C-alpha cells in the first residue's frame, strides 16, 4: 500500500471536522489526566508536572531537580529526619504563595487545585501524613517506609488502571468516529463491557516498561518507541490479545515504517509553535486532536497492509467493523429485538395529567405512586437503549453487538437506564442534605490537610454547606431534559453554575458592598468571581452526581417507607431552617472561615 503523508493528514483533517467538539473534549481529558501530550500544554498543566516529575525523570524526559521541595522532604523522611522534612515543606509552601502574581488570571497561589499542587510539590502533604502516622506508630523509620509504599501504590494504581488505560480508550474513540457519524458516550466503557479492562491496562503497562528499559540504552529508546507505536491501537481494537503478542505484532507492523512514522510526527511541530505562544490553547483546541486523528489514519493504513500481506499475528486484528460499515443483513440479525421493543414505546404506558407530565418531562420531578414511577422509568430506559441500538443498527454508530467479544447478555434491552429515572420531592431533599454533608466534609478535610487544624467551614453552624447540595439539585432539576446528551449536559452544567456563581457574587457585592468569596489568584479566574478550577469541579462533580450518585440515592430512598422517610426529611428541613435563622444573627465566622484573603478557599 502506497503511503502519502499529505493524504493521511487530509483524511485526518476531514475526520476531525466531522466530530470536532467530541474529539477535542476527549483529547482534553487525556491532557488533564496526564496521559499524553502533557508536554505540549505544560503551562496549563504545571500542577500535574509537579506530581509526576519523578516518574517522568525515570522515562528520560525530565531534568533532574535539585534536592529541594518535595524531593527533599521525602529524602528526609527516608533518612529518619521528620522534623527537617516539616521545616523544608513549610518554607517551600510559603515560597509558592509568591511565585505567581495573585492578580493574574493564571495565578496559582490560592484555590483547591493550587492548594493540592502546592502541598504535593512542596512535600507538605507527605510531611502532614508522616506526622499523623508517626503520632500513632512512634517510629520515623516505619513512617518513612509507609509513606514510600503509600505514594508508590497510589500512583501505580492511578497510572495503570486510569491514566495509562485512557490511551486505549482514546484511540478506540478515534477509530469509531473515523467511520461512523455518531459516537454514543457509553462506548467509552467498551473495555469494561467486554470485560477486558485489566488485560488492556496490563498490556499498556508492559509497553511502558519495555520503553523505559530500552531508554537506558543509547539509541534503543528512540527505535523501540516507534517499534511499539501501534501497541495502544492494537489493544484498542482487540483487548483480548495477550500483552507480549500485541507488542510483537506492533514490531512486525512497524518494520520498515519507523522513519516514516517519525517524519509524520515531526510534521506537526509547526502546529505546536502557536500552541506554545497561546499557553497550550491551540494545542488543546486543534493540534492535539489533529495529530491523534492522523495517527489513527496511519494505523488503519498499516493494519490494511498487514492483513493484505498475511503478516504473522495480523489475524488477531479481527474487529473489521471498526474500519468499514457492517452489512445490513448482519445488523438486522444482531439487532432483531430492537424492532420488537420499539413497538411498545410509541405510547406512554403511564398516563399522566398535564401538570404531572410537565414536571416529569422538563424537570424530572415525579408526583405519583412509586409503582407508576418504576414503570415510567423502565419505559424511558427502554426508549434510551433502543435509541442507541437504532443508531448502531442503521450504521450511524459502531455496532457493539458485532464485536467479537460481545456477549448475548450484554445485547439485552432491559430498560435499566437509572440516570433517566425521575426523582420524588423527598429524594431531592435527601440529595440536597447528602451533598451538603459531602461538601462540608470535603472542605473541612481539605483545610485539615492544608493547615493541620479542624475548622467548621461555611456560613452555617451545622455540618452542611448549602452551595453543594443546592448546586446538585439545581443541575438535576433544571437540566433534566438534556440528560440523554451527556456532552451537552456537561457544557450546560458549566454555563449554568458559572452564570449563577458570577451573578450571585456581583449582586451581593452591589447590594451589601462586600464579596462573600474572591477567586483572585486562582487559575483562570474572571474578575475574581468565578475561576477555571471551580467550573471544572462543577462539570466533573455535577456529571458524576447526576449520572451516578443521584440515581443511586433515588434507588435507596424508594426502598424506605414513607412513614419513616417523610418525618426524617421534615426534621432535617426544620433543623436547617433553624440554623439559617440562628446564623443570620450569630454568623459562623473566624480564622479559616471568613478570612478569604489569607489563602483559604471561600
C-alpha positions in Angstrom: 0.0 0.0 0.0 1.4 3.4 -1.0 1.9 5.8 1.8 1.4 9.6 1.2 1.7 11.7 4.3 -0.3 14.5 2.8 -3.2 12.2 2.0 -3.1 10.8 5.6 -3.3 14.2 7.1 -6.0 15.3 4.7 -8.2 12.4 5.7 -7.4 13.1 9.4 -8.5 16.7 9.0 -11.8 15.6 7.4 -12.5 13.2 10.3 -11.6 15.9 12.8 -14.1 18.4 11.2 -16.9 15.8 11.4 -16.5 15.2 15.2 -14.6 18.3 16.2 -16.2 19.0 19.6 -16.2 15.4 20.8 -12.6 14.7 19.8 -11.4 18.0 21.4 -13.1 17.0 24.6 -11.6 13.5 24.6 -8.1 14.8 24.0 -8.6 17.5 26.7 -9.4 14.7 29.1 -6.2 12.9 28.1 -4.2 16.1 28.7 -6.0 16.6 32.0 -5.2 13.1 33.2 -1.6 13.5 32.1 -1.9 10.5 29.7 -0.4 12.1 26.6 0.6 15.4 25.1 1.2 17.0 28.5 4.5 18.4 27.4 2.7 20.4 24.7 0.4 22.2 27.2 2.8 22.4 30.2 1.7 26.0 31.0 -1.8 24.7 31.7 -0.6 21.5 33.3 2.1 22.7 35.6 0.3 21.4 38.7 0.4 17.9 37.1 4.0 18.1 36.3 4.9 18.7 39.9 3.1 15.5 40.8 4.6 13.3 38.1 8.1 14.8 37.8 9.9 11.8 39.4 8.3 9.3 37.1 9.0 11.5 34.1 12.7 11.5 35.1 12.8 7.7 35.1 11.4 7.8 31.5 14.3 10.1 30.5 12.0 13.0 29.6 12.7 15.4 32.5 15.6 17.3 34.1 16.9 16.1 37.4 15.8 18.6 40.1 17.8 19.8 43.0 17.2 18.4 46.4 14.6 21.0 47.4 10.8 21.0 48.0 9.0 17.6 47.7 12.1 15.6 46.9 14.0 16.8 49.9 11.0 16.2 52.2 10.8 12.6 51.0 14.5 12.2 51.4 14.3 13.5 55.0 11.5 11.0 55.7 13.6 8.1 54.4 16.6 9.4 56.3 14.6 9.3 59.6 14.6 13.1 59.9 10.9 14.0 60.1 11.5 17.5 61.7 13.7 18.6 58.9 11.1 17.5 56.4 8.5 19.6 58.1 10.6 22.7 58.1 11.5 22.2 54.4 7.9 21.7 53.5 6.8 24.8 55.4 9.4 27.0 53.8 8.5 25.8 50.3 4.8 26.3 50.9 5.5 29.9 51.9 7.6 30.5 48.8 5.0 29.0 46.5 2.5 31.6 47.6 4.6 34.3 46.0 5.7 32.5 42.8 2.8 33.8 40.8 1.1 37.1 40.5 -2.2 36.8 42.6 -3.9 39.3 40.3 -3.1 37.3 37.2 -5.8 35.1 35.6 -3.1 32.4 35.6 -2.5 32.7 39.3 -1.8 29.6 41.3 -1.5 31.0 44.8 -5.0 30.0 46.1 -7.7 27.5 45.4 -8.3 23.8 45.7 -6.1 22.9 42.7 -3.4 25.3 43.8 -3.6 24.0 47.4 -3.3 20.4 46.3 -0.5 21.2 43.8 1.5 23.3 46.2 1.1 20.7 49.0 2.3 18.0 46.7 5.1 20.0 45.1 6.4 21.4 48.4 6.2 18.0 50.1 3.8 19.4 52.8 1.3 16.6 52.1 3.9 14.0 52.8 5.0 15.8 55.9 1.4 16.0 57.3 0.8 12.3 56.5 4.1 11.4 58.0 3.4 13.4 61.2 0.0 11.7 61.5 1.3 8.2 61.1 4.3 9.0 63.4 1.9 10.1 66.2 0.4 6.6 66.1 3.4 4.4 65.4 6.2 6.5 67.1 8.8 5.3 64.7 10.1 7.5 62.0 11.7 4.6 60.1 8.3 2.9 59.9 6.7 6.2 58.9 9.2 6.6 56.0 8.5 3.1 54.8 4.8 3.5 54.9 5.0 6.9 53.1 7.1 5.5 50.3 4.8 2.4 49.9 1.7 4.6 50.1 3.0 7.0 47.4 4.1 4.3 45.1 0.9 2.2 45.5 -1.4 5.1 44.9 0.4 6.5 41.9 0.8 3.0 40.4 -3.0 2.2 40.7 -4.0 5.5 39.1 -1.3 5.3 36.4 -2.0 1.7 35.3 -5.8 1.5 35.6 -6.9 5.1 34.8 -4.3 7.3 33.3 -2.4 4.8 31.1 -5.6 2.9 30.3 -7.1 6.1 28.7 -4.6 5.7 25.9 -6.6 2.7 24.5 -10.0 4.4 25.2 -8.9 7.5 23.3 -7.7 5.5 20.3 -10.8 3.4 20.1 -13.0 6.5 20.1 -10.9 7.9 17.2 -11.2 4.7 15.3 -15.0 4.6 15.7 -15.5 8.3 14.7 -13.3 7.7 11.7 -16.0 5.5 10.1 -19.3 6.4 11.9 -21.3 9.6 12.3 -22.4 9.0 15.8 -20.5 8.1 19.0 -22.6 7.2 22.0 -20.6 8.1 25.1 -21.5 4.7 26.5 -18.9 3.3 24.0 -16.2 4.8 26.2 -16.9 1.9 28.6 -16.3 -0.7 25.8 -13.4 -2.4 27.6 -15.5 -2.8 30.7 -18.5 -4.1 28.8 -16.3 -6.8 27.1 -14.6 -7.5 30.4 -11.1 -6.7 29.2 -10.2 -3.6 31.2 -7.4 -5.3 33.2 -5.9 -7.1 30.3 -5.7 -3.8 28.3 -4.2 -2.0 31.2 -1.5 -4.6 31.7 -0.6 -4.6 28.0 -0.1 -0.9 28.1 1.9 -1.2 31.3 4.2 -3.8 29.7 4.7 -1.5 26.7 5.7 1.4 29.1 8.1 -0.9 31.0 9.8 -2.0 27.8 10.2 1.5 26.6 11.7 2.7 29.9 14.2 -0.2 29.9 15.2 0.5 26.3 15.6 4.2 27.0 18.5 3.3 29.3 20.5 2.4 26.1 22.0 4.9 23.7 19.5 4.8 20.8 17.3 1.9 21.8 14.7 4.1 23.4 14.0 6.0 20.2 14.0 3.0 18.0 11.7 0.9 20.3 9.4 3.9 20.8 8.4 3.7 17.1 8.6 -0.1 17.1 5.9 -0.2 19.9 4.0 2.8 18.4 1.0 0.8 17.3 0.5 -1.2 20.5 -2.2 1.0 22.0 -4.1 0.9 18.7 -3.8 -2.9 18.5 -5.1 -3.5 22.0 -7.8 -0.9 21.5 -9.1 -2.9 18.5 -8.7 -6.3 20.2 -8.3 -6.1 24.0 -8.3 -9.9 24.2 -4.8 -10.1 22.7 -2.0 -11.1 25.1 0.4 -8.3 26.2 3.5 -9.7 24.5 1.6 -10.7 21.5 0.3 -7.1 21.0 3.8 -5.7 21.4 5.3 -8.2 19.0 2.6 -7.5 16.4 3.4 -3.8 16.6 7.1 -4.5 16.0 6.2 -6.5 12.9 3.8 -4.0 11.5 6.3 -1.1 12.1 9.2 -3.0 10.4 10.3 -0.6 7.6 8.0 2.2 8.8 9.8 3.7 11.8 11.4 6.6 9.9 8.2 7.1 8.1 6.3 7.4 11.4 8.9 9.7 12.8 8.5 12.1 9.9 4.8 12.0 10.3 5.2 13.0 14.0 7.8 15.7 13.1 5.4 17.2 10.6 3.2 18.5 13.4 6.0 20.5 15.1 5.0 23.8 13.4 1.5 23.5 14.8 2.9 23.4 18.3 4.6 26.8 18.0 1.3 28.8 18.1 0.3 26.3 20.9 3.3 27.4 22.9 2.5 31.1 22.3 -1.1 30.6 23.4 -0.3 28.7 26.6 -1.4 25.4 25.0 -4.8 26.7 23.7 -4.0 25.9 20.0 -2.7 22.5 21.0 -5.7 21.6 23.0 -8.3 23.0 20.5 -6.7 21.8 17.3 -3.2 20.4 17.1 -3.5 17.5 19.5 -6.8 16.1 18.1 -5.5 16.6 14.6 -2.3 14.7 15.4 -4.2 11.9 17.0 -6.6 11.7 14.1 -3.6 11.4 11.7 -2.1 8.6 13.8 -5.4 6.8 13.6 -5.4 7.0 9.8 -1.8 5.8 9.8 -2.7 2.8 11.9 -5.6 2.0 9.6 -3.2 2.0 6.7 -0.6 -0.3 8.3 -3.4 -2.6 9.5 -4.7 -3.0 6.0 -1.2 -3.6 4.7 -0.5 -6.3 7.4 -3.7 -8.2 6.6 -3.1 -7.9 2.9 0.4 -9.4 3.2 -0.7 -12.0 5.7 1.7 -10.8 8.4 2.0 -13.2 11.2 -0.4 -12.2 14.0 -2.5 -10.0 11.7 -5.4 -12.4 12.1 -5.8 -11.0 15.7 -6.9 -7.7 14.2 -10.4 -9.0 13.9 -12.7 -6.1 14.6 -13.4 -5.4 10.9 -16.4 -3.1 11.6 -14.2 -0.6 13.2 -12.8 0.2 9.7 -15.8 -0.4 7.5 -19.6 -0.4 8.0 -21.3 -3.7 8.7 -23.6 -5.3 6.0 -27.3 -4.7 6.6 -28.0 -8.4 6.9 -25.6 -8.8 9.8 -27.0 -5.7 11.5 -30.6 -6.8 11.1 -29.9 -10.2 12.6 -27.9 -8.8 15.6 -30.5 -6.1 16.4 -33.6 -8.1 15.7 -35.0 -7.4 19.2 -34.9 -3.6 18.7 -38.0 -3.6 16.4 -39.9 -5.7 18.9 -39.1 -3.4 21.8 -39.9 -0.2 19.8 -43.4 -1.5 19.3 -44.3 -0.9 22.9 -42.6 2.6 23.2 -44.8 4.7 20.9 -47.4 5.5 23.5 -46.9 6.1 27.2 -47.8 3.2 29.4 -48.5 5.5 32.4 -51.0 8.3 31.6 -50.2 11.5 33.5 -52.1 14.7 34.0 -50.8 17.7 32.1 -49.3 19.2 35.3 -47.5 15.9 36.3 -46.3 15.3 32.8 -44.9 18.9 32.6 -42.8 18.4 35.8 -41.6 14.9 35.0 -40.6 15.6 31.4 -39.0 19.0 31.9 -37.6 18.8 35.5 -37.5 15.1 36.3 -39.8 15.6 39.4 -42.2 12.7 40.0 -45.6 13.3 41.6 -47.4 10.0 41.9 -47.1 6.4 43.2 -43.8 4.7 43.3 -45.2 1.7 41.4 -46.1 4.0 38.5 -42.7 5.7 38.8 -41.0 2.4 38.3 -43.0 1.6 35.2 -42.4 5.1 33.8 -38.7 4.9 34.5 -38.4 1.5 32.8 -40.2 2.7 29.7 -37.9 5.8 29.5 -34.9 3.5 29.9 -36.1 1.3 27.1 -36.5 4.3 24.8 -32.9 5.4 25.5 -31.5 1.9 24.9 -33.4 1.5 21.7 -32.3 4.9 20.5 -28.7 3.9 20.8 -29.4 0.5 19.4 -31.2 2.1 16.5 -28.1 4.2 15.7 -26.0 1.1 15.7 -28.5 -0.9 13.6 -28.8 1.8 10.9 -25.0 2.1 10.6 -24.8 5.5 12.2 -22.7 4.2 15.1 -20.3 1.4 15.6 -22.3 -1.9 16.1 -21.2 -3.1 19.5 -23.2 -6.3 19.1 -21.0 -7.4 16.2 -17.8 -7.1 18.2 -16.1 -10.5 18.5 -16.0 -10.2 22.3 -19.6 -9.2 22.8 -21.9 -11.4 24.8 -25.6 -12.2 24.3 -26.4 -10.9 27.8 -24.9 -7.5 27.0 -27.2 -7.3 24.0 -30.4 -7.5 26.1 -32.6 -4.4 26.2 -33.6 -4.2 29.9 -34.6 -0.6 30.3 -32.3 -0.2 33.3 -31.0 3.3 32.5 -31.0 4.7 36.0 -29.9 8.3 35.2 -33.2 8.9 33.4 -35.4 7.9 36.4 -37.3 10.9 37.8 -36.9 11.8 41.5 -39.6 12.4 44.1 -39.6 15.6 46.2 -38.3 13.5 49.1 -35.5 12.1 47.1 -34.4 15.7 46.2 -34.5 16.6 49.9 -32.2 13.6 50.7 -29.9 14.5 47.7 -29.7 18.1 49.0 -28.7 17.2 52.5 -26.4 14.4 51.3 -24.3 16.7 49.1 -24.4 19.4 51.7 -22.7 17.0 54.1 -20.3 15.8 51.4 -19.3 19.4 50.6 -18.8 20.1 54.3 -16.6 17.1 54.8 -14.6 17.9 51.7 -13.8 21.5 52.7 -13.2 20.5 56.4 -10.8 17.7 55.3 -9.0 19.9 52.8 -8.5 22.6 55.4 -7.3 20.0 57.9 -4.7 18.7 55.4 -3.6 22.1 54.3 -3.4 23.8 57.6 -3.4 21.0 60.1 -6.4 22.2 62.1 -10.2 21.5 62.2 -12.4 24.4 61.2 -16.2 24.3 60.8 -16.4 25.6 57.2 -19.3 27.5 55.9 -21.7 30.3 56.9 -23.9 28.0 58.9 -23.1 26.2 62.2 -24.4 22.7 61.2 -22.4 20.1 59.2 -23.7 21.3 55.8 -22.7 23.6 53.0 -25.9 24.5 51.0 -24.0 25.5 47.9 -23.1 21.9 47.3 -26.5 20.4 47.9 -28.3 23.3 46.2 -26.0 23.1 43.2 -26.6 19.3 42.6 -30.4 19.7 43.0 -30.3 22.7 40.6 -28.4 20.7 38.0 -30.6 17.6 38.5 -33.8 19.6 38.0 -33.1 22.4 35.6 -31.0 20.2 33.2 -33.0 17.0 33.4 -34.4 17.3 29.8 -30.8 17.2 28.4 -29.9 14.1 30.3 -29.8 12.0 27.1 -27.0 14.1 25.7 -24.1 14.0 28.2 -21.8 16.3 26.2 -24.4 19.0 26.0 -25.3 18.4 29.7 -21.7 18.9 30.7 -21.5 22.2 28.8 -24.7 23.4 30.3 -23.5 22.5 33.8 -20.5 24.8 33.3 -22.6 27.6 31.9 -25.4 27.3 34.5 -23.1 27.1 37.5 -20.7 29.8 36.2 -23.6 32.2 35.5 -25.2 31.7 38.9 -22.0 32.0 40.8 -20.9 35.1 38.9 -24.2 36.9 39.2 -24.5 36.0 42.8 -21.1 37.5 43.5 -22.0 40.6 41.5 -25.4 41.2 43.0 -24.4 40.6 46.6 -21.4 43.0 46.2 -23.7 45.7 44.7 -26.3 45.3 47.4 -24.2 44.6 50.5 -21.0 46.2 49.5 -18.8 43.1 50.1 -17.8 39.8 48.5 -18.6 36.5 50.1 -15.8 34.9 48.0 -12.9 36.1 46.0 -11.1 33.9 43.5 -8.3 36.4 42.8 -5.1 34.4 42.5 -6.9 31.3 41.2 -6.0 29.7 37.9 -8.2 31.2 35.0 -10.3 33.4 37.2 -12.7 36.0 35.8 -12.7 39.2 37.9 -12.3 37.0 41.0 -15.9 35.9 40.8 -15.5 32.6 39.0 -12.5 30.5 38.2 -11.4 27.7 35.9 -11.0 25.1 38.7 -14.4 25.9 40.1 -16.0 25.4 36.7 -14.0 22.2 36.2 -15.1 20.9 39.5 -18.7 21.8 38.7 -18.5 19.9 35.5 -16.8 16.8 36.8 -18.7 16.7 40.1 -22.0 17.6 38.6 -21.8 14.9 35.9 -20.7 12.3 38.4 -23.6 13.3 40.7 -26.5 13.3 38.3 -25.4 10.2 36.3 -24.2 8.0 39.2 -24.8 9.3 42.7 -28.4 10.8 42.4 -29.7 7.6 40.7 -28.1 5.5 43.5 -29.7 7.7 46.2 -33.0 7.6 44.4 -33.0 3.7 44.4 -32.1 3.7 48.1 -34.8 6.3 49.1 -37.5 4.4 47.2 -37.0 1.4 49.5 -37.6 3.5 52.6 -41.2 3.5 53.8 -42.9 6.9 53.5 -43.9 6.9 57.2 -40.2 6.8 58.1 -38.8 8.9 55.2 -41.1 11.9 55.4 -40.6 12.6 59.2 -36.8 12.4 58.7 -36.9 14.8 55.8 -39.1 17.2 57.7 -36.8 17.0 60.7 -33.8 17.8 58.6 -35.6 20.8 56.9 -36.6 22.1 60.3 -33.0 21.9 61.7 -31.7 23.5 58.6 -34.2 26.4 58.7 -33.4 26.9 62.4 -29.7 27.0 61.6 -30.2 29.6 58.9 -32.2 31.8 61.3 -29.7 31.5 64.1 -26.7 32.0 61.7 -28.3 35.2 60.5 -28.0 36.7 63.9 -24.9 34.8 65.1 -22.9 34.1 61.9 -20.2 31.4 61.8 -17.0 33.5 61.5 -13.4 33.1 62.4 -10.0 32.0 61.1 -10.3 29.7 58.1 -13.9 30.7 57.5 -14.2 34.4 56.7 -10.5 35.4 56.2 -10.6 34.6 52.5 -7.8 37.0 51.8 -5.3 34.8 53.6 -5.2 31.8 51.3 -8.3 29.9 52.3 -10.9 28.8 49.8 -14.1 30.7 50.3 
